[in-house]
């Protein structure tokens, strides 16, 4: 699972019928250690009802497709809302 912050919403004029009613959000991946941005924002299907500026955790690739078995495969899926976390950098003893 990966950490991200919701930074926007994606609206589609046309989409696959099975995507109707599903929310697509723009998320900015973050580093777990210091919550700094990590790479470019991505689009993720929302499985938990997350909202603007919330920290979320998401899965990508095959795991994302499993989160929505009734949809065409998606590249990323939000599967939880993060209320807090603690991380330790084990690289420095």
Beta strands, then each sheet from edge to edge (+ up, - down):
strand 1: 2-10
strand 2: 24-30
strand 3: 42-46
strand 4: 55-60
strand 5: 76-81
sheet 1: 1+ 2- 3+ 5+ 4- 1+
end
